[in-house]
Amino acid sequence: MFDPLKTIWAASSARKLIKIATPLALAAMLVSCGEDGSGSQVVVPAPLPSTTATGTPTPTATAVSYNVDRCFTQAIQGENGATLTSILIPDTLKLDLTRTSHFPNGRDLDDQVIDILLATLLLDMTVTGQGPNTLAGVPLNPPANDKPFSITFPFLAAPNGAPQIASGTGSGFNFRNDPDSGYVSVDRMGNPAVATALIGSSMKLSFNDDTPTGDATNQKYLAEYKNELHKLFDLIGDDLENLQLKICATKS
């Protein structure tokens, strides 16, 4: 006669037997693997590799310090031995009439003066293939003014389109007729971008109101130039080197 209780008990007993027999069978297999089954040596399998990936350690940033002194003492290519210091102090536009006009010797209307000045501030002028025009040669700027400059004073290019032109000479202007001795000073119009790139905010007003004589007295603003250029190298020194450019600052 079919007895459901016996059937359930038998199934339960079988499951218990399997649970007990399985580790015994594994142990017997491990024992038999050693020395032709003699049982004197147990071979334990190597642990499986962990499935948890080992994190890549974050590299420690290395602090870099820049010394900009050499940037101010190196000779600028094509400038008859002139250095950045002699070009900037005093902050006036220099002009040698025996040489071709091209910034920093004078300034042509189509000179890319900002790029040229930045190259002399940042790059090593002794490296073959680098010079004042290195940054100006990067094809980011328009190749030329959209209208040709006039060859006569005031050298302005013709306007674009058809702007409305005044019919008369204008009125209401108050032209000063003071003698030259009446002019004390004017805002400086020396090298472009010097006040922007090399003078900190707290000194901009006094710098712009100063005179070439004030510049030259004990190289008044040289320490400020160096301090601000140092900040520029902290910001972009590594970027310049990543572009395969050689900088004038010395790293330590």
Residue frames relative to the residue before (quaternion, step in Angstrom):
aa qw qx qy qz dx dy dz
M 1.0000 0.0000 0.0000 0.0000 0.00 0.00 0.00
F 0.4753 -0.6749 0.4901 0.2798 3.55 -1.01 0.85
D 0.0819 -0.7903 0.6070 0.0171 3.55 -0.79 1.10
P 0.3300 -0.7792 0.4929 0.2024 3.63 -0.29 1.20
L 0.6202 0.5498 -0.3640 0.4250 3.64 0.98 -0.64
K 0.6530 0.5014 -0.3137 0.4731 3.57 0.99 -0.85
T 0.6328 0.5398 -0.3367 0.4414 3.56 1.00 -0.78
I 0.6570 0.5014 -0.3049 0.4732 3.59 0.96 -0.92
W 0.6595 0.5087 -0.3170 0.4537 3.61 0.95 -0.89
A 0.6475 0.5277 -0.3179 0.4485 3.58 0.99 -0.85
A 0.6530 0.5069 -0.3191 0.4635 3.58 0.98 -0.84
S 0.6519 0.5140 -0.3121 0.4620 3.55 1.00 -0.86
S 0.6523 0.5097 -0.3140 0.4648 3.58 0.95 -0.82
A 0.6336 0.5366 -0.3312 0.4481 3.57 1.01 -0.78
R 0.6450 0.5143 -0.3239 0.4631 3.58 1.00 -0.85
K 0.6455 0.5147 -0.3231 0.4628 3.60 0.98 -0.82
L 0.6476 0.5294 -0.3156 0.4481 3.56 0.99 -0.85
I 0.6396 0.5216 -0.3248 0.4618 3.56 1.01 -0.82
K 0.6481 0.5270 -0.3222 0.4455 3.58 0.97 -0.89
I 0.6829 0.4664 -0.2832 0.4858 3.58 1.05 -0.79
A 0.6900 0.5108 -0.2856 0.4259 3.56 0.91 -0.93
T 0.6082 0.5995 -0.3656 0.3702 3.59 0.99 -0.74
P 0.7072 0.4212 -0.2974 0.4838 3.67 0.70 -0.86
L 0.6111 0.5414 -0.3608 0.4508 3.60 1.10 -0.62
A 0.6517 0.5118 -0.3125 0.4645 3.55 0.99 -0.85
L 0.6428 0.5155 -0.3241 0.4648 3.60 1.00 -0.81
A 0.6472 0.5175 -0.3237 0.4565 3.57 0.98 -0.85
A 0.6479 0.5217 -0.3154 0.4567 3.56 1.00 -0.87
M 0.6441 0.5193 -0.3225 0.4599 3.57 1.01 -0.79
L 0.6539 0.5119 -0.3171 0.4580 3.59 0.97 -0.85
V 0.6504 0.5134 -0.3184 0.4605 3.57 1.01 -0.86
S 0.6932 0.4976 -0.2895 0.4336 3.56 0.88 -0.91
C 0.5969 0.5749 -0.3692 0.4207 3.59 1.21 -0.34
G 0.6825 0.4980 -0.3000 0.4429 3.60 1.13 -0.41
E 0.8638 -0.0512 -0.0006 0.5013 3.57 -0.92 1.02
D 0.6994 -0.5077 0.2701 0.4245 3.56 0.66 1.17
G 0.7210 -0.4710 0.2518 0.4416 3.54 0.99 0.86
S 0.4138 0.7255 -0.4731 0.2806 3.62 1.20 0.20
G 0.4280 -0.7441 0.4277 0.2832 3.54 1.25 -0.39
S 0.5291 0.6536 -0.4133 0.3494 3.61 1.19 0.07
Q 0.7773 0.2203 -0.1355 0.5735 3.64 1.19 -0.25
V 0.2150 -0.7698 0.5918 0.1047 3.54 -0.89 0.96
V 0.2263 -0.7708 0.5845 0.1143 3.56 -0.78 1.05
V 0.1447 -0.7939 0.5883 0.0510 3.56 -0.61 1.16
P 0.4347 -0.7106 0.4775 0.2795 3.61 -0.70 0.99
A 0.5563 -0.6074 0.4538 0.3402 3.56 -1.16 0.68
P 0.5424 -0.6214 0.4414 0.3534 3.60 -1.03 0.68
L 0.5119 -0.6364 0.4829 0.3158 3.53 -1.11 0.72
P 0.5661 -0.5954 0.4316 0.3725 3.60 -1.08 0.59
S 0.5483 -0.6230 0.4500 0.3298 3.52 -1.11 0.73
T 0.3989 -0.7192 0.5183 0.2344 3.55 -1.04 0.78
T 0.5796 0.5697 -0.3785 0.4430 3.57 1.30 -0.05
A 0.3833 -0.7429 0.5029 0.2197 3.58 -0.61 1.15
T 0.4157 -0.6877 0.5394 0.2517 3.53 -1.08 0.80
G 0.4376 -0.7261 0.4677 0.2499 3.56 -0.70 1.07
T 0.4514 -0.6712 0.5183 0.2778 3.57 -1.07 0.76
P 0.4195 -0.7202 0.4789 0.2757 3.61 -0.64 1.01
T 0.4574 -0.6742 0.5096 0.2768 3.55 -1.04 0.80
P 0.4220 -0.7143 0.4855 0.2756 3.61 -0.69 1.02
T 0.4574 -0.6795 0.5062 0.2699 3.53 -1.07 0.76
A 0.4357 -0.7066 0.4940 0.2586 3.56 -0.76 1.06
T 0.2721 -0.7585 0.5748 0.1423 3.54 -1.00 0.90
A 0.3701 -0.7382 0.5209 0.2161 3.56 -0.66 1.10
V 0.1346 -0.7803 0.6089 0.0476 3.55 -0.97 0.94
S 0.1508 -0.7751 0.6092 0.0730 3.54 -0.95 0.92
Y 0.2233 -0.7854 0.5685 0.1006 3.57 -0.99 0.88
N 0.1569 -0.7401 0.6466 0.0977 3.53 -1.07 0.85
V 0.2029 -0.8395 0.4989 0.0724 3.58 -0.48 1.21
D 0.3465 0.7732 -0.4880 0.2094 3.62 1.21 0.03
R 0.6757 0.5143 -0.3099 0.4277 3.60 0.87 -0.91
C 0.5672 0.5993 -0.3887 0.4100 3.59 1.14 -0.53
F 0.7220 0.4407 -0.2429 0.4749 3.58 1.07 -0.71
T 0.7272 0.4296 -0.2479 0.4745 3.60 1.17 -0.37
Q 0.5488 0.6153 -0.4133 0.3866 3.63 1.17 -0.30
A 0.4926 -0.6517 0.4920 0.3009 3.56 -1.11 0.72
I 0.3791 -0.7120 0.5493 0.2180 3.55 -1.01 0.89
Q 0.5092 -0.6724 0.4455 0.3002 3.57 -0.77 1.03
G 0.8438 0.2048 -0.1582 0.4701 3.54 -1.05 0.88
E 0.6617 0.5201 -0.3046 0.4460 3.60 1.23 0.13
N 0.5508 -0.6663 0.3790 0.3302 3.58 1.11 0.75
G 0.7593 -0.4072 0.2059 0.4640 3.57 0.91 0.93
A 0.4314 0.6989 -0.4730 0.3191 3.60 1.21 0.02
T 0.2517 -0.7502 0.5940 0.1450 3.56 -1.11 0.74
L 0.6803 -0.4584 0.3586 0.4455 3.54 -1.28 0.14
T 0.6262 0.5423 -0.3402 0.4451 3.58 1.02 -0.75
S 0.7043 0.4571 -0.2828 0.4637 3.59 0.85 -0.89
I 0.6246 0.5225 -0.3419 0.4691 3.59 1.18 -0.46
L 0.7540 0.4106 -0.2093 0.4680 3.57 0.96 -0.87
I 0.7666 0.2866 -0.1658 0.5501 3.60 1.14 -0.49
P 0.4556 -0.3684 -0.7735 0.2416 1.50 -0.91 2.33
D 0.5730 -0.6050 0.4328 0.3439 3.56 -1.23 0.48
T 0.3488 0.6922 -0.5450 0.3197 3.52 0.24 1.36
L 0.5051 -0.6213 0.4963 0.3355 3.55 -1.20 0.47
K 0.2497 -0.7917 0.5446 0.1196 3.58 -0.54 1.19
L 0.0368 -0.8051 0.5919 -0.0070 3.59 -1.07 0.71
D 0.0856 -0.7618 0.6420 0.0090 3.55 -0.73 1.16
L 0.3097 -0.8036 0.4824 0.1602 3.58 -0.28 1.28
T 0.6065 0.5542 -0.3672 0.4361 3.61 1.19 -0.22
R 0.7164 0.3997 -0.2371 0.5204 3.58 1.26 -0.19
T 0.6457 -0.5174 0.3926 0.4015 3.55 -1.28 0.36
S 0.4452 -0.6895 0.5065 0.2644 3.54 -0.99 0.87
H 0.3427 0.6826 -0.5858 0.2710 3.55 -0.73 1.14
F 0.5168 -0.6749 0.4224 0.3147 3.56 -0.68 1.09
P 0.5531 -0.1516 -0.8191 -0.0124 1.60 -1.94 1.64
N 0.5226 0.5580 -0.4661 0.4452 3.62 1.16 0.38
G 0.7807 -0.1024 0.0269 0.6159 3.54 0.12 1.29
R 0.2821 -0.7520 0.5675 0.1810 3.54 -1.24 -0.36
D 0.2324 -0.7422 0.6148 0.1311 3.54 -0.78 1.08
L 0.6281 -0.5643 0.3754 0.3821 3.56 -1.15 0.54
D 0.7439 0.3905 -0.2292 0.4916 3.59 1.05 -0.65
D 0.3926 0.7029 -0.4968 0.3240 3.62 1.20 0.32
Q 0.3279 -0.7222 0.5744 0.2027 3.58 -0.95 0.89
V 0.1240 -0.8827 0.4488 0.0632 3.49 0.65 1.26
I 0.6372 0.5289 -0.3511 0.4371 3.62 0.95 -0.74
D 0.6783 0.4858 -0.2939 0.4663 3.58 0.87 -0.95
I 0.6430 0.5209 -0.3241 0.4584 3.58 1.01 -0.80
L 0.6714 0.4928 -0.3046 0.4622 3.58 0.89 -0.90
L 0.6546 0.5118 -0.3219 0.4538 3.60 0.92 -0.83
A 0.6214 0.5334 -0.3459 0.4579 3.59 1.04 -0.70
T 0.6786 0.4733 -0.2996 0.4751 3.59 0.94 -0.82
L 0.6392 0.5229 -0.3275 0.4590 3.60 1.16 -0.49
L 0.8151 0.3534 -0.1189 0.4434 3.56 0.91 -0.98
L 0.7695 0.4217 -0.1980 0.4368 3.58 0.96 -0.82
D 0.5132 -0.6097 0.5173 0.3121 3.52 -1.32 0.53
M 0.2837 -0.8024 0.5082 0.1322 3.56 -0.50 1.23
T 0.6103 0.5608 -0.3606 0.4278 3.61 1.24 -0.07
V 0.5769 0.6042 -0.3684 0.4079 3.59 1.26 -0.23
T 0.4779 -0.6667 0.4947 0.2871 3.56 -0.88 0.98
G 0.7741 0.3104 -0.2475 0.4930 3.55 -0.86 0.99
Q 0.6982 0.3745 -0.2674 0.5484 3.58 1.27 -0.09
G 0.1755 0.7765 -0.5918 0.1267 3.55 -1.12 0.66
P 0.7742 -0.3527 0.2368 0.4693 3.58 -1.26 -0.14
N 0.7351 0.4302 -0.2406 0.4654 3.60 1.07 -0.62
T 0.3494 0.7711 -0.4824 0.2247 3.62 1.24 0.10
L 0.7298 0.4077 -0.2473 0.4899 3.59 0.78 -0.97
A 0.6120 0.5459 -0.3534 0.4500 3.58 1.09 -0.64
G 0.6606 0.5276 -0.3049 0.4386 3.58 1.16 -0.58
V 0.5102 0.6150 -0.4410 0.4087 3.60 1.24 -0.12
P 0.3849 -0.7788 0.4431 0.2213 3.63 -0.55 1.09
L 0.2842 0.7526 -0.5407 0.2458 3.56 0.51 1.22
N 0.6948 0.4567 -0.2687 0.4863 3.56 1.08 -0.70
P 0.6108 -0.5023 0.4310 0.4345 3.59 -1.23 0.28
P 0.5525 -0.6448 0.4050 0.3391 3.62 -0.94 0.76
A 0.7960 -0.0489 0.0548 0.6009 3.60 1.13 -0.52
N 0.6327 -0.4841 0.4158 0.4386 3.54 -1.29 0.16
D 0.5331 -0.6613 0.4113 0.3306 3.59 -0.95 0.76
K 0.7391 0.2179 -0.1762 0.6125 3.58 1.28 -0.28
P 0.4891 -0.6683 0.4564 0.3254 3.63 -0.87 0.81
F 0.4914 -0.6521 0.4910 0.3037 3.54 -1.10 0.74
S 0.5133 -0.6112 0.5011 0.3344 3.54 -1.24 0.51
I 0.4028 -0.7133 0.5180 0.2461 3.57 -1.13 0.59
T 0.6833 0.4032 -0.2849 0.5379 3.58 1.29 0.12
F 0.6528 -0.5234 0.3785 0.3959 3.54 -1.25 0.52
P 0.6066 -0.1902 -0.7718 -0.0060 1.66 -1.93 1.61
F 0.5666 -0.6695 0.3529 0.3258 3.61 1.19 0.59
L 0.4164 0.7152 -0.4736 0.3013 3.61 1.20 0.26
A 0.4717 -0.6566 0.5095 0.2946 3.55 -1.14 0.65
A 0.6078 -0.5428 0.4261 0.3929 3.55 -1.24 0.43
P 0.5338 -0.6392 0.4350 0.3424 3.63 -1.02 0.65
N 0.5033 -0.6170 0.5061 0.3315 3.54 -1.24 0.41
G 0.8095 0.2525 -0.1842 0.4971 3.57 -1.13 0.63
A 0.5377 -0.5929 0.4796 0.3596 3.56 -1.17 -0.66
P 0.0481 -0.8336 0.5501 0.0136 3.61 0.40 1.16
Q 0.5624 -0.5898 0.4560 0.3577 3.54 -1.21 0.51
I 0.1875 -0.7907 0.5784 0.0717 3.56 -0.83 1.03
A 0.5186 -0.6493 0.4605 0.3121 3.56 -0.94 0.91
S 0.4367 -0.7160 0.4858 0.2462 3.57 -1.01 0.83
G 0.7704 0.3005 -0.1761 0.5341 3.59 1.12 -0.54
T 0.6681 -0.4977 0.3730 0.4083 3.52 -1.27 -0.37
G 0.5377 -0.6291 0.4082 0.3852 3.57 1.24 -0.08
S 0.1007 -0.7864 0.6078 0.0458 3.55 -1.24 0.36
G 0.6786 0.5135 -0.3537 0.3882 3.54 -1.33 0.12
F 0.5079 0.6381 -0.4357 0.3809 3.59 1.24 0.12
N 0.2105 -0.7618 0.6016 0.1162 3.56 -1.08 0.75
F 0.0703 -0.8253 0.5603 0.0038 3.56 0.13 1.30
R 0.3568 -0.7309 0.5461 0.2007 3.54 -0.90 0.98
N 0.1621 -0.7887 0.5885 0.0726 3.54 -1.03 0.82
D 0.2565 0.7924 -0.5175 0.1961 3.56 1.15 0.56
P 0.5206 -0.6059 0.4838 0.3575 3.60 -1.13 0.51
D 0.6931 -0.4821 0.3314 0.4212 3.56 -1.24 0.38
S 0.6335 0.5523 -0.3383 0.4233 3.58 1.03 -0.73
G 0.6098 0.5818 -0.3487 0.4100 3.58 1.21 -0.36
Y 0.6365 0.5129 -0.3298 0.4722 3.57 1.24 -0.30
V 0.2737 -0.7838 0.5405 0.1364 3.54 -0.57 1.16
S 0.7572 -0.2380 0.1862 0.5791 3.55 0.80 -0.99
V 0.1797 -0.7393 0.6336 0.1405 3.52 -1.31 0.31
D 0.6222 -0.5118 0.4078 0.4297 3.57 -1.21 0.35
R 0.5494 -0.6590 0.4081 0.3118 3.53 -0.89 0.97
M 0.1088 -0.7614 0.6371 0.0509 3.54 -1.19 0.69
G 0.2264 0.8094 -0.5079 0.1885 3.55 0.77 1.04
N 0.8188 -0.1243 0.1278 0.5457 3.55 -0.80 -1.02
P 0.4656 -0.6926 0.4674 0.2916 3.59 -0.83 0.90
A 0.8351 0.2632 -0.2011 0.4392 3.54 -1.25 0.63
V 0.4579 0.6773 -0.4784 0.3205 3.63 1.15 -0.05
A 0.6794 0.4772 -0.2938 0.4738 3.59 0.85 -0.96
T 0.6642 0.5082 -0.3019 0.4576 3.58 1.10 -0.68
A 0.7938 0.3624 -0.1670 0.4590 3.57 0.75 -1.07
L 0.8220 0.2971 -0.1115 0.4729 3.58 0.96 -0.81
I 0.6835 0.4116 -0.2978 0.5242 3.59 1.23 0.14
G 0.4019 -0.7309 0.5033 0.2257 3.56 -0.76 1.07
S 0.7056 -0.4993 0.3065 0.3987 3.55 -1.23 0.52
S 0.6798 0.5195 -0.3055 0.4180 3.58 0.90 -0.87
M 0.7491 0.3860 -0.2117 0.4951 3.62 1.18 -0.44
K 0.4277 0.7412 -0.4563 0.2442 3.62 1.19 -0.14
L 0.6715 0.5015 -0.3190 0.4425 3.61 0.83 -0.89
S 0.6890 0.4684 -0.2929 0.4692 3.59 0.81 -0.95
F 0.6311 0.5265 -0.3388 0.4579 3.59 1.03 -0.71
N 0.6964 0.4802 -0.2872 0.4495 3.59 0.80 -0.95
D 0.7034 0.4435 -0.2649 0.4883 3.59 1.12 -0.58
D 0.5503 0.6250 -0.3972 0.3857 3.59 1.23 -0.16
T 0.4421 -0.6899 0.5196 0.2419 3.56 -1.34 0.15
P 0.6596 -0.4849 0.3764 0.4337 3.60 -1.23 0.24
T 0.6157 0.5390 -0.3484 0.4572 3.57 1.07 -0.68
G 0.6421 0.5164 -0.3159 0.4704 3.56 1.04 -0.79
D 0.6088 0.5573 -0.3454 0.4467 3.59 1.05 -0.76
A 0.7395 0.4664 -0.2321 0.4262 3.51 0.79 -1.13
T 0.5787 0.5995 -0.3829 0.3990 3.60 1.14 -0.53
N 0.8327 -0.1509 0.0339 0.5317 3.55 -0.43 1.31
Q 0.5050 -0.6600 0.4164 0.3688 3.58 1.15 0.69
K 0.1201 -0.8934 0.4291 0.0578 3.48 0.96 1.13
Y 0.8112 0.2874 -0.1304 0.4923 3.60 0.85 -0.93
L 0.3766 0.7567 -0.4770 0.2410 3.61 1.23 0.07
A 0.6449 0.5185 -0.3310 0.4535 3.60 0.92 -0.84
E 0.6493 0.5051 -0.3150 0.4733 3.59 1.04 -0.76
Y 0.6019 0.5502 -0.3519 0.4594 3.59 1.03 -0.77
K 0.6915 0.4853 -0.2824 0.4545 3.56 0.83 -1.02
N 0.6458 0.5343 -0.3253 0.4378 3.57 0.94 -0.85
E 0.7035 0.4533 -0.2711 0.4756 3.59 0.90 -0.90
L 0.6303 0.5136 -0.3461 0.4682 3.60 1.04 -0.67
H 0.5923 0.5584 -0.3562 0.4588 3.58 1.08 -0.69
K 0.6446 0.5159 -0.3177 0.4662 3.60 0.98 -0.81
L 0.6321 0.5308 -0.3356 0.4538 3.58 1.01 -0.78
F 0.6637 0.4925 -0.3107 0.4696 3.58 0.94 -0.83
D 0.6001 0.5482 -0.3638 0.4549 3.60 1.05 -0.66
L 0.7059 0.4715 -0.2573 0.4617 3.57 1.04 -0.79
I 0.8557 0.1344 -0.0110 0.4995 3.58 0.75 -1.01
G 0.3548 0.7607 -0.4900 0.2353 3.61 1.20 0.10
D 0.6961 0.4588 -0.2812 0.4752 3.59 0.87 -0.92
D 0.6081 0.5524 -0.3576 0.4441 3.60 1.10 -0.62
L 0.6376 0.5202 -0.3282 0.4638 3.58 1.00 -0.80
E 0.6774 0.4824 -0.2954 0.4702 3.57 0.93 -0.85
N 0.6179 0.5376 -0.3468 0.4570 3.59 1.08 -0.62
L 0.6570 0.4708 -0.2971 0.5083 3.58 1.26 -0.42
Q 0.5054 -0.6754 0.3884 0.3709 3.58 1.35 0.26
L 0.4494 0.6442 -0.4828 0.3873 3.59 1.11 0.67
K 0.3425 -0.7259 0.5611 0.2026 3.56 -1.12 0.73
I 0.2752 -0.7923 0.5274 0.1352 3.55 -0.63 1.13
C 0.5177 -0.6537 0.4592 0.3061 3.54 -1.22 0.53
A 0.5845 0.5836 -0.3783 0.4179 3.61 1.16 -0.42
T 0.3688 -0.7042 0.5648 0.2217 3.54 -1.20 0.63
K 0.2672 -0.7858 0.5417 0.1326 3.58 -0.78 1.04
S 0.0122 0.7733 -0.6339 -0.0041 3.53 -1.22 0.58
